Amino acid sequence: MSGLTNVKILFFIKRTKVTKNGMATIFVRITINKERTEFTTRKKVSPEIWDDKAERTNGLTPEGIETNSFIDQYQKKIFSYIDFLTLDNQPVSARIIQEKLVGKKEDRRTILKIYQDHNEKAKKLIGVDFSADTVQRYETSYMHTRDFIRWQYKREDMALEELNQQFINNYEFYFKTVRNCSHNTTIKYIKNFKKIIRIALANGWLKKDPFATIKLRLKPVDAVYLTKEELDTIINKSIGIERLQQVRDAFVFCCFTGLAFSDVKSLKREHITTDKDGITWIHKKRTKTDQMSTIFVIEGAKKLIAKYQHEPELIEKGVLLPVLSNQKMNAYLKEIGTICGIDKPISTHTARHTFATTVALENNMPLEVVSKTLGHSNTKMTQRYARTTETLIKKNMEKIKDLY
């Protein structure tokens, strides 16, 4: 007997389907972990001597004895395949055992093959349905999934039919312990993986949804933003290292405009216009949502554009500012924060929150205008960025402090 639990094997005949000479084919039904398959053993028997309850013949004739021996050997063969695959740490399913027995091997779909296929298609749709950053995020998620399978299951890939809720639970545990990711970062990676599962379900490659009873919820967090004093410190700090200067300039530009990292990285001359009143504007669709951002370019942002307008490398690339990868930007921003004595985990996204809170709302810009500048489809999205600061409370309470 196999050491694998949840294995059921049933031998039976279909009495309504007999050959011209009155013989019935013996079928076998294998169920492993509730996945079932049935197929012919190619062995025939006289229906008169078959006992449905015993799953054998009555054994009173040479034919019956020989048939029972065949079934016993066939059953042993099934369990030997199960044991071999289990000991070799390979996937075990009813379909795989069928392939072993009948010699027909289907092109089985695996987790990483489907993930890779999705990513390859996404790469070809960059600029159409996907941004380059989104595709990179899926590539990173693929590598994490591959590393998780190696860590948890000691394999290079896994069959789709092996996916279950326990896999997802182990996946979450891996991110939070081995990768040391925060809860929200973990959930974002798992959501990427969930998209691959949705593809498998939609195509009928997977029968059960391993996410059926799992709720993926992000924890609300207070986003980091800079106060006016902290922003001024970064703007006015004398920095002698060129790479840090460039990172500081790109970051400050985002604080002045509310542009996200992916949008400032792809900012081009064509996105800049000047109206009849001489006011400079940025009109650019957001990379993430395809919503249009309408940005009034203040003097400080104009000066940063002018600073780099003659840089040959930027002219060749057709962009306005020197923007590194998000990973490098975040690493250097932490360095800048240390130099400036700011004890906050500064990242590229801090600039967007700083614009909404410190630059816009604290200077009485209406929420609707902030929303349009940020490229949001509604003000509800903007409220996540808008923090009610002490400065903002003070400005408004000054109006009523002498009423009573």
Phi, psi and chi 1 to 4 in degrees:
 res  aa     phi    psi   chi1   chi2   chi3   chi4
   1 MET       -  147.8  -68.5  -69.4  -69.9      -
   2 SER   -77.9  151.2  167.2      -      -      -
   3 GLY   -79.1   -8.7      -      -      -      -
   4 LEU   -76.5  131.4 -168.8   69.4      -      -
   5 THR   -84.9  170.9   57.7      -      -      -
   6 ASN    60.0   41.7  -59.5  -37.5      -      -
   7 VAL  -113.7  127.1  176.8      -      -      -
   8 LYS  -129.3  136.2  -66.7 -179.5 -179.1  178.0
   9 ILE  -128.1  127.5  -60.8  171.4      -      -
  10 LEU  -129.3  128.8  171.6   69.9      -      -
  11 PHE  -104.7  135.7  -68.5   92.9      -      -
  12 PHE  -156.5  165.8   62.9   97.6      -      -
  13 ILE  -123.0  160.4   64.2  169.9      -      -
  14 LYS  -108.6  100.7  -63.0  180.0 -179.4  179.1
  15 ARG   -66.8  -21.0  -65.2 -177.5 -179.9  -84.9
  16 THR   -81.9  -10.4   56.7      -      -      -
  17 LYS  -121.9   94.5  -65.4 -177.4  178.9 -179.7
  18 VAL  -121.1  158.4  -64.2      -      -      -
  19 THR   -76.5  174.2   61.0      -      -      -
  20 LYS   -61.3  -30.5  -69.9 -178.8  179.9  179.1
  21 ASN   -90.5   13.1   58.3   -1.1      -      -
  22 GLY    83.3   14.5      -      -      -      -
  23 MET   -95.2  151.1  -59.8  -67.2  -77.9      -
  24 ALA  -115.6  142.0      -      -      -      -
  25 THR   -81.7  139.6  -58.3      -      -      -
  26 ILE   -88.7  126.0  -60.8  174.1      -      -
  27 PHE  -106.8  158.5  -72.0   83.9      -      -
  28 VAL  -125.9  137.5   60.9      -      -      -
  29 ARG  -116.4  121.5  179.2 -179.4  -61.7  150.9
  30 ILE  -111.8  129.0  -57.6  173.8      -      -
  31 THR  -123.3  121.5  -54.5      -      -      -
  32 ILE  -128.5  119.2  -61.0  177.0      -      -
  33 ASN    51.1   44.3  -66.6  -32.8      -      -
  34 LYS    72.7    0.9  -62.6 -177.5  179.3  179.6
  35 GLU   -93.3  129.7 -176.2 -148.3   15.3      -
  36 ARG  -123.5  144.8 -171.6  175.7   77.5  178.2
  37 THR  -145.2  148.5 -175.8      -      -      -
  38 GLU  -137.0  147.7   62.9 -180.0   52.2      -
  39 PHE  -160.5  168.6   51.5   94.7      -      -
  40 THR   -82.0  145.5  174.7      -      -      -
  41 THR   -89.7   -6.8   64.4      -      -      -
  42 ARG    69.2    7.9  -65.2 -166.8  175.6   91.2
  43 LYS   -96.6  135.1  179.9   72.0  174.5  175.6
  44 LYS  -113.0  154.2  -68.7 -178.6  171.1   52.7
  45 VAL  -149.7  154.7   65.8      -      -      -
  46 SER   -73.2  123.5  -58.8      -      -      -
  47 PRO   -56.4  -27.5  -24.0   34.2      -      -
  48 GLU   -64.6  -28.3  -65.2   80.0   14.6      -
  49 ILE  -101.6    2.8   65.4  172.1      -      -
  50 TRP   -87.0  132.7 -178.3 -100.4      -      -
  51 ASP  -106.9  108.6 -174.8  -26.3      -      -
  52 ASP   -60.9  -40.2  -68.4  -38.2      -      -
  53 LYS   -68.7  -41.3 -170.6  173.5 -178.4 -179.5
  54 ALA   -80.8  -16.3      -      -      -      -
  55 GLU    61.7   29.2  -58.9  176.2   37.7      -
  56 ARG  -146.6  176.8  -58.8  -73.2 -168.3  -80.5
  57 THR   -84.6  172.6   70.5      -      -      -
  58 ASN   -72.9  -12.0   54.3   31.6      -      -
  59 GLY    69.6   21.2      -      -      -      -
  60 LEU   -95.8   -6.0  -59.4  176.7      -      -
  61 THR  -126.2  159.8   63.3      -      -      -
  62 PRO   -54.6  -38.4  -27.4   35.4      -      -
  63 GLU   -62.5  -43.6  177.8 -162.4   -1.8      -
  64 GLY   -65.8  -42.3      -      -      -      -
  65 ILE   -63.2  -44.4  -65.8  169.7      -      -
  66 GLU   -64.9  -39.1 -170.3  -87.6  -29.2      -
  67 THR   -65.8  -43.3  -60.5      -      -      -
  68 ASN   -62.8  -38.0  -72.2   -9.9      -      -
  69 SER   -64.1  -40.9  176.3      -      -      -
  70 PHE   -60.6  -46.1  169.1   84.1      -      -
  71 ILE   -63.8  -41.8  -67.2  172.4      -      -
  72 ASP   -60.1  -43.4  -70.1  -19.7      -      -
  73 GLN   -67.5  -37.8  -68.3  -59.1  -44.3      -
  74 TYR   -64.5  -41.5 -154.9   92.0      -      -
  75 GLN   -65.1  -41.6 -176.6  168.9  -80.1      -
  76 LYS   -61.7  -37.8  -74.0  179.4 -178.2  177.7
  77 LYS   -63.5  -40.8 -162.6  172.3 -176.7  179.4
  78 ILE   -60.3  -49.0  -68.3  171.0      -      -
  79 PHE   -66.3  -32.2  -77.5  121.4      -      -
  80 SER   -67.6  -38.0   67.6      -      -      -
  81 TYR   -64.8  -43.1  -82.5  132.5      -      -
  82 ILE   -60.6  -45.5  -67.5  172.6      -      -
  83 ASP   -63.9  -42.8  -75.8  -23.1      -      -
  84 PHE   -61.6  -47.4  172.0   78.4      -      -
  85 LEU   -65.3  -38.3  -68.0  170.7      -      -
  86 THR   -65.7  -46.9  -57.0      -      -      -
  87 LEU   -66.2  -31.3  -69.8  170.2      -      -
  88 ASP   -86.1    5.8 -160.3   38.0      -      -
  89 ASN    58.3   38.2 -154.4   25.5      -      -
  90 GLN  -104.4  160.5  -66.4 -173.7   44.1      -
  91 PRO   -62.5  142.5   18.9  -30.0      -      -
  92 VAL  -125.5  123.2 -178.9      -      -      -
  93 SER  -150.3  164.7   69.8      -      -      -
  94 ALA   -60.0  -39.7      -      -      -      -
  95 ARG   -65.4  -39.4 -179.2   67.2   60.3 -174.8
  96 ILE   -66.3  -41.0  -68.7  171.3      -      -
  97 ILE   -64.2  -39.3  -60.1  -57.5      -      -
  98 GLN   -59.7  -43.4  178.2 -176.1   -5.3      -
  99 GLU   -59.8  -40.7  -68.5  170.6    1.9      -
 100 LYS   -63.7  -38.9  -65.1  -75.5 -175.4 -177.0
 101 LEU   -79.5  -41.7  -70.8  163.1      -      -
 102 VAL   -96.9   -6.4  -57.8      -      -      -
 103 GLY    78.7    7.2      -      -      -      -
 104 LYS  -100.7  113.6  179.5 -175.1  176.9 -177.9
 105 LYS  -108.2  115.8 -175.9  171.7 -177.9  178.3
 106 GLU   -81.3  160.3  -60.9  176.6    1.4      -
 107 ASP   -76.2   86.5 -176.4   17.6      -      -
 108 ARG   -68.3  137.5  -72.2 -168.1    1.0 -100.7
 109 ARG   -85.0  138.7  -67.7  179.3  175.1   87.2
 110 THR  -121.8  162.9   62.8      -      -      -
 111 ILE   -59.0  -53.2  -63.0  168.6      -      -
 112 LEU   -70.8  -31.4  -65.4 -177.5      -      -
 113 LYS   -64.0  -43.0  -79.3 -177.5 -178.7  177.2
 114 ILE   -67.7  -41.4  -66.6  172.3      -      -
 115 TYR   -60.2  -45.7 -143.6  141.2      -      -
 116 GLN   -64.6  -41.7 -156.9  166.9   32.7      -
 117 ASP   -62.2  -42.0 -178.9   61.2      -      -
 118 HIS   -59.8  -45.7  166.3  -88.9      -      -
 119 ASN   -67.0  -36.7  -70.1    0.0      -      -
 120 GLU   -64.6  -40.5  -71.3  -59.4  -38.9      -
 121 LYS   -68.1  -38.8  -71.5  176.8 -180.0  175.0
 122 ALA   -62.6  -38.4      -      -      -      -
 123 LYS   -59.8  -37.5  -75.2  177.9 -171.8  175.3
 124 LYS   -75.3  -13.0  -65.2  176.2 -177.7  177.2
 125 LEU  -107.6   15.0  -69.2  170.6      -      -
 126 ILE   -62.8  129.8  -70.1  176.5      -      -
 127 GLY    89.4   -9.1      -      -      -      -
 128 VAL  -111.0  -67.7 -178.2      -      -      -
 129 ASP  -111.4  -16.0  -67.2  -25.6      -      -
 130 PHE  -131.6  148.7  -64.6   90.6      -      -
 131 SER   -90.9  161.5   69.8      -      -      -
 132 ALA   -62.2  -36.2      -      -      -      -
 133 ASP   -67.1  -38.3  -70.4  -23.7      -      -
 134 THR   -64.7  -42.9  -60.7      -      -      -
 135 VAL   -63.5  -40.4  172.3      -      -      -
 136 GLN   -62.7  -37.1 -178.0   56.1   53.0      -
 137 ARG   -64.1  -39.6 -170.5  171.1   69.8 -112.8
 138 TYR   -68.4  -35.0  -84.4  111.6      -      -
 139 GLU   -63.4  -43.6  -78.1  -69.6  -63.7      -
 140 THR   -62.8  -42.5  -57.6      -      -      -
 141 SER   -63.2  -38.2  -64.1      -      -      -
 142 TYR   -60.5  -45.6  166.6   84.3      -      -
 143 MET   -64.1  -38.5  -71.2 -172.0  -72.5      -
 144 HIS   -65.1  -39.3  -74.0  -35.0      -      -
 145 THR   -65.0  -43.5  -53.7      -      -      -
 146 ARG   -60.3  -45.8  179.0 -161.3   61.6 -161.8
 147 ASP   -65.6  -35.4  -67.0  -16.8      -      -
 148 PHE   -64.7  -44.9  161.7   69.1      -      -
 149 ILE   -62.0  -39.5  -68.4  172.5      -      -
 150 ARG   -64.1  -42.0  -72.7  173.4  177.7  172.6
 151 TRP   -70.6  -46.7  174.6   79.0      -      -
 152 GLN   -82.7  -40.3  178.1   69.7   34.8      -
 153 TYR  -114.9   -2.5  -59.3   97.0      -      -
 154 LYS    57.1   40.2  -53.7  -63.1 -174.7  -68.3
 155 ARG  -135.4  168.7  -68.1 -167.2 -127.7  148.5
 156 GLU   -92.3  -17.3  -68.8  -59.4  -48.2      -
 157 ASP  -166.4  170.1 -156.1  -11.1      -      -
 158 MET  -139.9  147.1  -71.3  177.4   65.3      -
 159 ALA   -69.9  146.4      -      -      -      -
 160 LEU   -57.4  -38.2  -96.8 -177.1      -      -
 161 GLU   -66.9  -10.1   55.1 -100.8   36.7      -
 162 GLU   -84.1  -10.6  -65.7 -177.3   87.2      -
 163 LEU   -68.6  132.0  -82.3  173.7      -      -
 164 ASN  -151.4 -177.3   52.4   30.1      -      -
 165 GLN   -63.4  -33.7 -175.3  173.9  -31.9      -
 166 GLN   -63.3  -36.0 -171.9   58.2   48.7      -
 167 PHE   -58.9  -45.7  179.4   98.3      -      -
 168 ILE   -65.4  -41.6  -51.8  -57.5      -      -
 169 ASN   -61.8  -42.7  -67.4  -23.0      -      -
 170 ASN   -65.5  -36.6  -69.0  -21.2      -      -
 171 TYR   -61.8  -46.1 -164.0   46.3      -      -
 172 GLU   -63.7  -43.1 -179.4  178.7   -3.4      -
 173 PHE   -60.1  -39.9  178.2   78.5      -      -
 174 TYR   -60.6  -47.1  168.0   79.3      -      -
 175 PHE   -63.4  -41.4  -82.3  115.1      -      -
 176 LYS   -78.3  -21.6  -69.4 -177.2  175.5  179.5
 177 THR  -109.1  -62.7   55.9      -      -      -
 178 VAL   -66.8  -46.2  177.8      -      -      -
 179 ARG   -85.3  -13.9  -58.7  -68.2  -46.6  177.3
 180 ASN    57.1   41.3 -162.1   28.9      -      -
 181 CYS   -88.0  152.8  -66.2      -      -      -
 182 SER   -71.0  168.8   67.1      -      -      -
 183 HIS   -59.1  -48.6  172.9   80.0      -      -
 184 ASN   -66.6  -38.1  -76.3    0.1      -      -
 185 THR   -63.7  -41.5  -60.1      -      -      -
 186 THR   -60.0  -46.9  -63.8      -      -      -
 187 ILE   -61.8  -38.2  -65.5  -57.9      -      -
 188 LYS   -64.8  -40.6  -72.3  174.2 -176.3  177.5
 189 TYR   -65.6  -41.4  -81.2  127.0      -      -
 190 ILE   -66.4  -34.5  -66.0  176.3      -      -
 191 LYS   -65.2  -35.7  -78.0 -175.2  175.1 -179.2
 192 ASN   -61.0  -44.6  -72.9  -19.8      -      -
 193 PHE   -65.3  -35.7 -178.5   69.9      -      -
 194 LYS   -61.8  -32.3 -172.5  177.1 -179.5  179.1
 195 LYS   -62.5  -38.9 -177.1 -175.9  177.8 -176.3
 196 ILE   -64.4  -37.9  -53.1  -55.5      -      -
 197 ILE   -66.4  -39.3  -58.8  -52.5      -      -
 198 ARG   -61.3  -37.5  -72.1 -157.2  -55.0  -91.9
 199 ILE   -62.6  -45.7  -68.1  171.2      -      -
 200 ALA   -62.7  -41.4      -      -      -      -
 201 LEU   -66.9  -42.7  -71.1  165.6      -      -
 202 ALA   -63.6  -31.9      -      -      -      -
 203 ASN   -88.9   -1.5  -76.7  -77.1      -      -
 204 GLY    76.8   14.6      -      -      -      -
 205 TRP   -80.3  -20.1  -58.0  -26.8      -      -
 206 LEU  -127.0  130.3 -165.6   59.6      -      -
 207 LYS   -82.8  -40.2  -58.3  -60.5 -179.7 -173.6
 208 LYS  -119.0  142.0  -66.7 -176.4  177.9  179.6
 209 ASP   -85.5  113.2 -177.5    3.8      -      -
 210 PRO   -66.5  -15.0   23.3  -31.9      -      -
 211 PHE   -94.8    5.3  -74.9   95.3      -      -
 212 ALA   -53.0  -40.4      -      -      -      -
 213 THR  -109.7   12.7   60.1      -      -      -
 214 ILE  -106.3  126.2  -65.0  175.3      -      -
 215 LYS  -104.0  125.1  -56.9  -64.0 -178.4 -175.1
 216 LEU  -101.3  104.6  -59.2  175.4      -      -
 217 ARG  -120.8  131.1  -67.5 -169.6  177.8   94.2
 218 LEU   -81.7  143.7  -65.2  170.0      -      -
 219 LYS   -83.8  135.3  -68.9 -179.7  179.9  178.0
 220 PRO   -65.1  135.6   20.9  -29.7      -      -
 221 VAL  -129.3  149.0  -66.2      -      -      -
 222 ASP   -83.4  112.4  -73.6  -31.7      -      -
 223 ALA   -68.1  148.0      -      -      -      -
 224 VAL   -81.8  132.6  176.1      -      -      -
 225 TYR  -139.6  161.5   67.6   91.9      -      -
 226 LEU   -97.8  141.5  -60.3 -179.5      -      -
 227 THR   -74.3  170.0   63.9      -      -      -
 228 LYS   -58.9  -41.3 -178.2 -178.6 -175.7  -57.1
 229 GLU   -65.4  -41.5  -68.2   72.9   24.2      -
 230 GLU   -67.5  -41.2  -70.8  167.7  -22.3      -
 231 LEU   -63.6  -42.9  179.4   55.8      -      -
 232 ASP   -61.2  -38.8  -73.8  -18.0      -      -
 233 THR   -61.1  -45.1  -61.2      -      -      -
 234 ILE   -65.9  -42.1  -71.0  179.7      -      -
 235 ILE   -62.4  -42.2  -67.7  170.3      -      -
 236 ASN   -92.3   -5.3  -61.7  -41.6      -      -
 237 LYS   -68.0  132.1 -174.8   68.8  174.9  177.9
 238 SER   -80.6  116.1  176.7      -      -      -
 239 ILE  -120.3  121.6  -61.6  176.2      -      -
 240 GLY   -89.4  -12.9      -      -      -      -
 241 ILE   -90.5  122.9  -56.0  171.2      -      -
 242 GLU   -60.0  -44.5 -174.8  179.7    7.1      -
 243 ARG   -61.8  -36.5   60.6  175.2  169.6   81.4
 244 LEU   -72.8  -33.6  -67.2 -175.8      -      -
 245 GLN   -61.0  -46.2  -75.8 -179.2   20.2      -
 246 GLN   -65.0  -41.4  -67.5  179.9  -11.3      -
 247 VAL   -64.5  -43.6  169.5      -      -      -
 248 ARG   -59.1  -44.7 -173.0  -99.5  -54.1  -85.6
 249 ASP   -63.6  -44.0  -70.8  -14.2      -      -
 250 ALA   -64.5  -40.1      -      -      -      -
 251 PHE   -64.4  -46.9  176.0   79.3      -      -
 252 VAL   -64.6  -38.2  169.4      -      -      -
 253 PHE   -58.4  -40.6 -174.5   84.9      -      -
 254 CYS   -68.1  -34.5  -69.8      -      -      -
 255 CYS   -64.9  -32.9  -69.8      -      -      -
 256 PHE   -80.0  -25.6  -72.3  160.5      -      -
 257 THR  -116.3  -22.0   59.9      -      -      -
 258 GLY    82.3    5.9      -      -      -      -
 259 LEU   -67.4  140.2  -77.6  172.0      -      -
 260 ALA   -76.3  164.3      -      -      -      -
 261 PHE   -55.1  -49.2  164.1   77.7      -      -
 262 SER   -63.4  -28.7   57.0      -      -      -
 263 ASP   -80.7  -37.2  -63.0  -43.3      -      -
 264 VAL   -71.6  -30.0   74.7      -      -      -
 265 LYS   -65.9  -32.1 -171.5  174.2 -176.3 -180.0
 266 SER  -104.7   14.8   57.5      -      -      -
 267 LEU   -69.1  126.9 -173.8   64.1      -      -
 268 LYS  -124.0  167.5  -61.3  179.0  179.2  179.4
 269 ARG   -57.9  -33.6  177.9   62.3   58.7 -175.2
 270 GLU   -65.8  -18.5   63.9 -160.3   56.2      -
 271 HIS   -84.0   -8.9  -61.2  129.1      -      -
 272 ILE  -101.2  129.0  -50.0  -68.9      -      -
 273 THR  -133.6  158.6   58.9      -      -      -
 274 THR  -126.2  126.8  -57.0      -      -      -
 275 ASP   -84.9 -177.9   65.4   16.2      -      -
 276 LYS   -65.7  -18.4   58.5 -176.1  177.3   59.0
 277 ASP   -92.3    4.2  -63.1  -41.0      -      -
 278 GLY    81.9   12.4      -      -      -      -
 279 ILE   -88.7  133.3  -64.9  171.9      -      -
 280 THR   -90.3  134.7  -58.0      -      -      -
 281 TRP  -127.6  153.3  -63.3   88.2      -      -
 282 ILE  -113.1  123.3  -66.4  174.1      -      -
 283 HIS  -118.8  108.9  -64.4  -76.1      -      -
 284 LYS  -147.9  133.2 -172.4 -179.9 -170.6  -60.1
 285 LYS   -74.9  136.8  -77.1 -170.7  175.7 -177.5
 286 ARG   -67.6  136.3  -71.2 -157.2   60.9 -153.0
 287 THR   -61.9  -38.0  -55.5      -      -      -
 288 LYS   -74.7  -44.2 -176.9  178.1  179.5 -179.5
 289 THR  -116.3  -10.1   63.1      -      -      -
 290 ASP    68.6   11.3 -150.6   36.5      -      -
 291 GLN   -82.1  143.3  -71.1  -75.1  -28.6      -
 292 MET   -78.2  130.9  179.9   63.6   77.7      -
 293 SER   -99.3  132.6  -64.8      -      -      -
 294 THR  -117.8  109.3  -57.5      -      -      -
 295 ILE  -121.5  124.3  -58.1  165.5      -      -
 296 PHE   -78.2  120.4 -177.9  106.2      -      -
 297 VAL   -87.2  110.6 -176.0      -      -      -
 298 ILE   -76.1  169.5   64.2  175.0      -      -
 299 GLU   -59.9  -40.5 -155.2   58.6   39.0      -
 300 GLY   -61.9  -38.2      -      -      -      -
 301 ALA   -70.0  -36.7      -      -      -      -
 302 LYS   -60.7  -42.2  -76.0 -175.5 -168.5  176.8
 303 LYS   -63.7  -36.4  -71.4  178.9  179.8  177.9
 304 LEU   -69.2  -37.3  -71.9  169.5      -      -
 305 ILE   -64.1  -44.8  -67.2  174.0      -      -
 306 ALA   -63.3  -33.9      -      -      -      -
 307 LYS   -59.6  -33.5  179.6  178.0  177.5  178.8
 308 TYR  -111.8   11.1  -67.3   99.6      -      -
 309 GLN   -68.7  -18.5   65.4  179.9  -19.6      -
 310 HIS  -107.8   10.4  -60.4  -57.8      -      -
 311 GLU   -69.8  118.1  -72.1  -70.9  -34.6      -
 312 PRO   -57.6  -41.3  -23.0   32.8      -      -
 313 GLU   -64.4  -39.4 -172.3  177.2  -16.0      -
 314 LEU   -71.4  -38.2  -61.4 -177.7      -      -
 315 ILE   -62.0  -41.7  -65.9  170.9      -      -
 316 GLU   -64.1  -39.4 -174.3  179.7  -17.9      -
 317 LYS   -79.7  -17.7  -69.2 -179.9  179.5  178.1
 318 GLY    79.7   19.7      -      -      -      -
 319 VAL  -113.4  167.0  -65.0      -      -      -
 320 LEU   -97.7  -27.6  -64.0 -175.6      -      -
 321 LEU  -131.3  150.8  -66.1  168.9      -      -
 322 PRO   -80.8  103.4   28.9  -31.1      -      -
 323 VAL  -119.7  121.8 -177.8      -      -      -
 324 LEU   -81.1 -174.9  -55.1  176.7      -      -
 325 SER   -66.3  157.2   69.1      -      -      -
 326 ASN   -59.7  -39.0 -164.2   36.5      -      -
 327 GLN   -62.5  -46.7 -173.8  177.1   10.6      -
 328 LYS   -69.0  -39.9  -73.5 -176.2  177.6  178.3
 329 MET   -57.9  -47.0  -76.8  -80.2  -69.4      -
 330 ASN   -64.6  -38.1  -73.9  -26.2      -      -
 331 ALA   -65.1  -43.5      -      -      -      -
 332 TYR   -73.0  -30.7  -67.0  151.4      -      -
 333 LEU   -66.2  -35.4  -77.9  170.4      -      -
 334 LYS   -63.3  -39.0  -72.4 -179.4  175.7   62.4
 335 GLU   -64.3  -42.5 -164.7  173.9  -23.2      -
 336 ILE   -64.6  -41.0  -69.6  170.2      -      -
 337 GLY   -58.8  -41.2      -      -      -      -
 338 THR   -65.0  -45.0  -58.3      -      -      -
 339 ILE   -59.3  -37.2  -67.5  170.2      -      -
 340 CYS   -88.5   -0.7  -66.2      -      -      -
 341 GLY    70.4   30.0      -      -      -      -
 342 ILE  -101.7  115.3  -60.6  171.9      -      -
 343 ASP   -92.7   65.0 -172.8   21.6      -      -
 344 LYS  -138.9  147.9  -71.8 -178.8  178.1  178.4
 345 PRO   -77.5   81.7   27.4  -32.6      -      -
 346 ILE   -74.6  135.6  -55.4  173.6      -      -
 347 SER  -137.6  177.1   68.3      -      -      -
 348 THR   -60.3  -33.7   54.0      -      -      -
 349 HIS   -73.7  -18.3 -150.6   55.6      -      -
 350 THR   -58.6  -33.9  -57.1      -      -      -
 351 ALA   -62.4  -41.1      -      -      -      -
 352 ARG   -65.3  -41.4 -162.9  160.6  160.2   82.1
 353 HIS   -68.7  -35.5  -72.9  -82.2      -      -
 354 THR   -65.6  -41.3  -59.8      -      -      -
 355 PHE   -60.1  -51.0  168.0   80.4      -      -
 356 ALA   -61.4  -42.0      -      -      -      -
 357 THR   -88.3  -59.9  -54.7      -      -      -
 358 THR   -81.0  -44.3  -55.8      -      -      -
 359 VAL   -79.7  -42.5  175.7      -      -      -
 360 ALA   -93.0  -67.3      -      -      -      -
 361 LEU   -65.2  -38.6  -68.0  174.0      -      -
 362 GLU   -69.4  -12.5  -74.8 -169.4    0.2      -
 363 ASN  -109.4   28.1  -73.0  -66.8      -      -
 364 ASN    66.2   24.7  -58.4  -42.1      -      -
 365 MET   -75.6  128.3 -175.6 -176.8  -73.2      -
 366 PRO   -60.9  148.3  -22.3   33.2      -      -
 367 LEU   -58.3  -36.0 -168.7   64.8      -      -
 368 GLU   -63.6  -37.6  -66.8   79.2    4.5      -
 369 VAL   -70.8  -41.5  177.4      -      -      -
 370 VAL   -59.4  -42.8  179.2      -      -      -
 371 SER   -59.7  -45.1 -178.5      -      -      -
 372 LYS   -65.9  -39.7 -176.5   64.5  177.2  174.7
 373 THR   -63.8  -41.7  -58.9      -      -      -
 374 LEU   -75.8  -11.2  -68.0  173.9      -      -
 375 GLY    78.3   32.5      -      -      -      -
 376 HIS   -89.7  150.3  -72.7  162.7      -      -
 377 SER   -80.4  -21.2   56.6      -      -      -
 378 ASN  -154.9  164.4   56.0   65.1      -      -
 379 THR   -71.8  -18.8   55.8      -      -      -
 380 LYS   -61.7  -38.4 -169.4  174.1 -179.1  179.8
 381 MET   -65.4  -38.3  -65.1  175.3   66.6      -
 382 THR   -66.5  -31.5  -46.7      -      -      -
 383 GLN   -61.8  -22.8  -74.6  168.4  -10.8      -
 384 ARG   -68.4  -27.9  -66.5 -174.6  -66.1  111.4
 385 TYR   -88.9  -29.1  -73.3   81.1      -      -
 386 ALA   -81.8  113.9      -      -      -      -
 387 ARG  -105.0  134.7  -62.8  -69.6  177.9  -95.5
 388 THR   -80.1  100.2  -55.4      -      -      -
 389 THR   -89.5  166.8   64.1      -      -      -
 390 GLU   -60.4  -37.8  -72.2 -174.8    6.3      -
 391 THR   -62.4  -43.7  -57.5      -      -      -
 392 LEU   -66.7  -41.1 -164.4   56.0      -      -
 393 ILE   -61.9  -45.5  -66.7  170.2      -      -
 394 LYS   -59.8  -45.5 -177.6 -179.8  176.0 -177.8
 395 LYS   -60.1  -40.5  -79.6 -175.0  177.6 -179.0
 396 ASN   -78.6  -36.0  -75.8  -85.0      -      -
 397 MET   -72.3  -24.2  -67.2  -58.0  -70.4      -
 398 GLU   -57.7  -29.3  -74.6  -77.2  -13.2      -
 399 LYS   -70.6  -24.4  -59.2  171.6 -174.2  176.4
 400 ILE  -119.1    2.1   63.5  168.4      -      -
 401 LYS   -61.8  -27.3   70.0  175.7 -175.7  178.9
 402 ASP  -100.8    9.8  -63.5  -34.7      -      -
 403 LEU   -69.7  -36.7  -75.4  179.5      -      -
 404 TYR  -122.3      -  -60.2   98.4      -      -
